[in-house]
Amino acid sequence: MFEQVSVPTPFQVGPVNAYLAGRTLVDPGPDSEEAWSHLTEALAERDLAPDDIEQLLITHPHPDHFGLAERFRDRGAAVVAHPDAASIVADFPGRLDAEQAFFRDFFERCGMAPSTADTVTELPGAFVHYAPSVPVDREVAAGDRVTVDGVELLVDDLAGHATGEISFAFDGSAGREALVGDNVLAEITPNPFLQPPPRPGADRPRVLPAYNDCLADLREEGYDRLHPGHRSRIDDPAGRIDAILAEHDDRTERVADLLDEPTTPVAVMHELFGDLPVTEQFPGMSEAVGHLDVLDAAGRATATERDGEIVYERTG
């Protein structure tokens, strides 16, 4: 049903997969002239112009996925996304400011030097121009349906990779299929990026425990094919999900072995990945804190704050 169109990005992950069916486009890619040229050429090969796109589905609010949405909306396309994603893409610079303020303090409390915390949290600002803010015309969540080229797609909520991530399921040539954004990838273990509290005073989301539960639920859905946001399609969804969960379990056990004495998340990150460049420390911290959250949720570790630093230690 959906044709995959590879769109170049400036990000380390490489090209993003846009998907086209009729006059609906899913995840158009980042706002760059290279991406726009590549995508418009792909449309022209199918006798379409940007003005012909009527509906734009956004799986999640990361720049490499929604950045070109504004250009298509200006040409008449309706943008469809989850309510939580809608609030982010409507004011992407404002969201980034809020994230930077939260994580600058949080990373210092996790044991990171203030100057490093400043650099790590400021780095995403270099990419904000790839993601112009865009209003969302229709908000959808689990249980809603979206019609694409005469076929009804069932929306479901996803957790773990991004706030407001959703999937779109449909009956295709392989059986039961779904567009899953970056929640499941064929050749990469998706990063469970840390997320700030949903509102001031609320708790920080425990992303990796939620992600593990989401993957288990996806496996139980019995999909025959998944269409991911990067790289190749997934024709053995259960096998790929099992492999990701096994990698998570292995790393969680490795983190558990590091907790012989009170340990900061930054120390855990360095034990896992060595001397990471600052450009990789946000995903590194997401991994370290995520696996500590899994141990905490299972009652195998506890977190306390000592002299302004968060430390974890093994229980029992």
N, C-alpha and C positions, 0 to 999 in steps of 0.2 A: 504493500500500500504506500509506504513512505520511501522516497528516494533519498539516499544519504548524499549530502554535499559537504565535502571537506573545505573548511574555511580557515585561512591562515590567521594565527594570533601572534602577538609579541611575547607570549608567556612561555615558561619553560615546558609546560605540558604539551605544547605543540598545537597542531590544528584542532579546531572544534568541529563537531559534526552538527551541521544544520540538516533539517529534514523537510522535505517538500512533498505535499500531496494536494493535487488540485491547485487551489489558490490559498492554501494554508502553508505557512512556514513556521517551523519550530526552531527556536534558538538560533537567531541569524548570525551571531558572532560579535566581535568587538567593533567599536566605531573607529575604523581606520580606513584610509583610502585603499590600501591593499585588500582588506577584507571586502569592502564594498565593490571594488572592481571584480574580484574573484566571484562574488556571489551574483552580481548582475550579469556576468558572462554566463554563469551556470543557468540563470533564469532564461537568458536569451536563447541558449541551446534548446530550451524547452518551449520556445515561442512565447515567453512571458517577459514582462517588464516589471520593475518595482511597483508601478502603479496598479498592476494586476493583483497584487497580494491583498487579500481581503481580511485575513485573520493571522495573527501572530501569537503562537503559544510559547510561553516562557517556562522552562522547567525549574529554574532557580535564578536568584538575583546576583550572579557573579558576572563581572565585566565581559569575560570571554563568551558568555552566553546571551546576554541581553543588549549589549552595547549598541547595536544597529537598530534597535527597536524604534527609537525616535524618528529615524529617517523614514522607516516604513509607515509609522503612524502619521507623519506629516503628509504622506501620499495616500492616506485614506484607510490604512489597515487598522483593525481593532486589536488591541493588545489584551491578552488573556493571561492571568497569573493568579497565584495564591494570594489571599489578603495580606499575609505577612511579607511576601515578596513585593506586593504592591506598595506597601509603606516604605520599603527600602528603595525601590527604583524611582519612586516619585521625588525623592530628595537624596540622591546617592552621596553627594558631598557631605550632607548633614549626617547621614548614617556613618560615614567614614570618620567624621570628627568625633562622634559619640563612641565609636569603637576604639579609636586611638586614646581617648581620655580614660576609658575603662582599663584597657590592657596595659597602658603605661604604668598605672599604679599596680595592677594585678601582677605583672611580670616582676616588678621590684619586690613585691611581697613574696614572690616565688623564688627569690634569691638572685635575680638578675641585676647587674650593675645598672645604676640610673642612666648612664650614657648609652649603654647598650639597649636598654628598654626604649629610650628615645628613638634611637636609630631603627630598631625593629618595628616600632609602631608607626614611624613616619614613612617607611618605604612604600606602603601601598598608595600613598599620595601621588607617586609618580605615574600611576596607572588610571587615575580618576578620569582623565580626559578620554579614555577609551569607553566610558560608560555614561553618556549624557542622561540626565534624569528624564523620565518619561511617565506620563499618567497611564494607569491601567483602566481599560474600558469595561472589562468584565472580570470579577473575582470569582474563582472557583476553588473548591476544596473537596475532600473525600466524599464520594457519593454523587457528585455532580457529573453531568455528561456534556460533552462538546461534540458537535457534528462537524466532521471533516470529510469533504468530498462524498457526501451521502452516507458516511459511516459514523456510528455513534462511538465515541471514545469515553471510557469510564475513568474519572479522575480519582487518584488516591494520594494520600499524604505520605511523604517520605521524611525520614529523620536521619541526621548524622553528618551529612556533608555541608548543608547550607540551610539557613533559615528559609522557610517557605518553599521548600522543594516539593515537587509533585511529579507523579507519573501519569501517563495516559495509556490505558489498556484497550486492546481491540482484537477482534478475530481476524487473523491474517493468513497468508499462505502456509506458514509453518504451524498454525494452530493458534493458541493464545499467546499474544505478543504484547509488548509494552515499551514505550519510550520512558527511560529511567534517568535521564540527565547524567549526573556524575555519581549516582548512588551505587552503581555496580559498573565496573570497567573491566574489559577483557584482559588487559596486560599490565594494569597498574592497580595497586591497592589504594582505593580512594582515601584521601586524607580527611579525618574527622575534625574539621576546623573548629577551634574554640569559638564560642559565640557569647556575646555580652548578655547581661540580663535583659529580659524583654521590656522592662520598665524600671525606673529608679526604685531602689529598695528591694527588688525581687532577687531571688537566688540566680546564680549563674547556671545555665542549662548544663546538665551532665550529658555531654554529646555522645561519647563513645558507648556508654551503656544503652542509650536510646538507639544508636546506630546498630548495635548488635541485635537488639530486639527487632528492629525494622528489617534487617537482612533475614532473620529467621522467619518473619511473617511473609516476606517476599518468596522465600523458598517454598513455604506451604501453599502459596498461590498456584504452584505448578505451571509456571510459564514455560512455553516451548522456545521462545526467542525473546531476547532483550536488545533494545537499540540504545546504546550508551552515548554519552556526550563526547567521547574521545575514542579514537582507534576503532577496532573492528567490532562487528556485531557479536552477540553472545548466543551461540546455538545450544549450549548446555548450561542454562541458568543455574540449576541446582548444583552442578559440579563447581561452577565458578563461585557461587555463594559459599559453598562448603570450604573452598580453598581460602577465601577471604577471612571467614570466621576462624579457620585454623591458624592463619597468620596472626590474627588478633589474639587468640588464646596463647600462642607461643610467646608473643611479646609481653602479654600480661604476666605470664609466669616469670619471664626474665626480669620484669620490673619488681615483682614480688621478692625475688632473690636479692634485690638491692636494698631492702628495707631492714637490714640487721640493726640499724640504729636510725634515729631521726634524720630524715633526708629531705632536702628541698626538691621541688620539681625541676629546677635548673640543673641540679646535680644528676638527677635521673636522666634528663635530656643528654647531658654530656656522656654519661655512661652508655647510653644507647647508641649515640651517633658520633661521639668524638667531638672534635673542635669544628662545629658547623659554622660556615660563613653566616654573617648576620642576615643575609637574604633568605636563608633557610631556617632561621630560628623560630619564626612564627609556626610553620608546620611542625618543627621539632618540638616546640612547647605543646602544641595541640596533641601530639602523640603521647608525650610524657604525662601531661595532666589527664588525658583521656584514659590511659591505662591505670593511673592512680584512682581515678573516679570509679573504674570497674572494680578495683579491689575494695574501695570504700563501700560501694553499693553492696558488695558480697559479704561485708563484715570482716574482711581480711586485712584491712588497713584503716587507720584513723588519721585524721588531719587535725593539727593544733597550730596555733599561732604563738610563736615565741620571739620576743624582741622584734616584733614587726615582720617576721618571716613565717611563711606557711611551711610546716614540716610534716611529713608522713612517716608513720612507723607501723610495722607489722603488728597485728593483734594476735592474742593467743600464744 
